[in-house]
Amino acid sequence: MARFDSKAELPAHTPGTPRGEERVKTSGREPGRRHPKIGRMARDSTSINPEARGPIDPRMPHIPPA
């Protein structure tokens, strides 16, 4: 197995840049992220526009991603 000659010059995380979960704690969730009847939606996992991408067939059940 080959070894790399170089080391990372820049850190993986820039100090002062908030992570996603930190932003939710300070600012709250984005509007439209909670549906009162369904609960979790595809947008929670993928950040897609759920109105534009519904089920292919209207008879399909609503199954949100894990």
C-alpha positions as a Markdown table, in Angstrom:
| # | Residue | x | y | z |
|---|---|---|---|---|
| 1 | Met | 0.0 | 0.0 | 0.0 |
| 2 | Ala | 1.4 | 3.4 | -0.9 |
| 3 | Arg | 1.9 | 6.2 | 1.6 |
| 4 | Phe | 1.3 | 9.8 | 0.9 |
| 5 | Asp | 4.2 | 12.2 | 1.0 |
| 6 | Ser | 2.2 | 15.3 | 2.0 |
| 7 | Lys | 0.1 | 16.4 | 5.0 |
| 8 | Ala | -3.0 | 18.4 | 4.9 |
| 9 | Glu | -2.2 | 22.1 | 5.1 |
| 10 | Leu | -5.7 | 23.3 | 5.9 |
| 11 | Pro | -7.9 | 22.0 | 8.7 |
| 12 | Ala | -11.0 | 20.0 | 7.8 |
| 13 | His | -13.3 | 22.4 | 9.7 |
| 14 | Thr | -12.8 | 26.2 | 9.6 |
| 15 | Pro | -13.2 | 27.7 | 13.1 |
| 16 | Gly | -16.2 | 29.9 | 13.4 |
| 17 | Thr | -18.2 | 28.1 | 10.8 |
| 18 | Pro | -21.4 | 26.6 | 12.4 |
| 19 | Arg | -22.3 | 23.1 | 11.7 |
| 20 | Gly | -25.9 | 22.3 | 10.6 |
| 21 | Glu | -27.1 | 21.0 | 13.9 |
| 22 | Glu | -25.7 | 24.1 | 15.7 |
| 23 | Arg | -27.6 | 26.3 | 13.4 |
| 24 | Val | -30.9 | 24.6 | 14.2 |
| 25 | Lys | -30.3 | 25.1 | 17.9 |
| 26 | Thr | -29.7 | 28.8 | 17.5 |
| 27 | Ser | -32.0 | 29.8 | 14.7 |
| 28 | Gly | -34.7 | 27.1 | 14.8 |
| 29 | Arg | -35.9 | 24.9 | 12.0 |
| 30 | Glu | -36.6 | 26.3 | 8.6 |
| 31 | Pro | -40.2 | 27.1 | 7.8 |
| 32 | Gly | -42.0 | 24.3 | 6.1 |
| 33 | Arg | -39.9 | 21.5 | 7.7 |
| 34 | Arg | -42.7 | 20.1 | 9.9 |
| 35 | His | -46.0 | 18.8 | 8.5 |
| 36 | Pro | -48.6 | 18.4 | 11.3 |
| 37 | Lys | -50.3 | 15.2 | 9.9 |
| 38 | Ile | -47.3 | 13.4 | 8.4 |
| 39 | Gly | -44.4 | 14.3 | 10.6 |
| 40 | Arg | -41.1 | 13.7 | 8.8 |
| 41 | Met | -40.9 | 14.3 | 5.0 |
| 42 | Ala | -38.4 | 13.7 | 2.3 |
| 43 | Arg | -37.2 | 17.3 | 2.7 |
| 44 | Asp | -35.8 | 16.5 | 6.1 |
| 45 | Ser | -33.3 | 14.0 | 4.6 |
| 46 | Thr | -32.7 | 15.4 | 1.2 |
| 47 | Ser | -33.7 | 19.1 | 1.2 |
| 48 | Ile | -35.8 | 18.7 | -1.9 |
| 49 | Asn | -38.9 | 20.6 | -2.7 |
| 50 | Pro | -41.6 | 18.0 | -1.6 |
| 51 | Glu | -44.4 | 19.8 | -3.6 |
| 52 | Ala | -42.5 | 19.4 | -6.8 |
| 53 | Arg | -41.5 | 15.7 | -6.2 |
| 54 | Gly | -44.4 | 13.8 | -4.9 |
| 55 | Pro | -45.0 | 10.1 | -5.4 |
| 56 | Ile | -44.9 | 8.8 | -9.0 |
| 57 | Asp | -48.4 | 7.2 | -8.6 |
| 58 | Pro | -51.0 | 8.9 | -6.3 |
| 59 | Arg | -51.9 | 5.5 | -4.9 |
| 60 | Met | -48.4 | 5.1 | -3.5 |
| 61 | Pro | -48.1 | 5.5 | 0.3 |
| 62 | His | -46.1 | 8.3 | 1.9 |
| 63 | Ile | -43.0 | 6.7 | 3.2 |
| 64 | Pro | -40.4 | 9.2 | 4.4 |
| 65 | Pro | -36.7 | 8.2 | 4.3 |
| 66 | Ala | -35.2 | 7.0 | 7.5 |
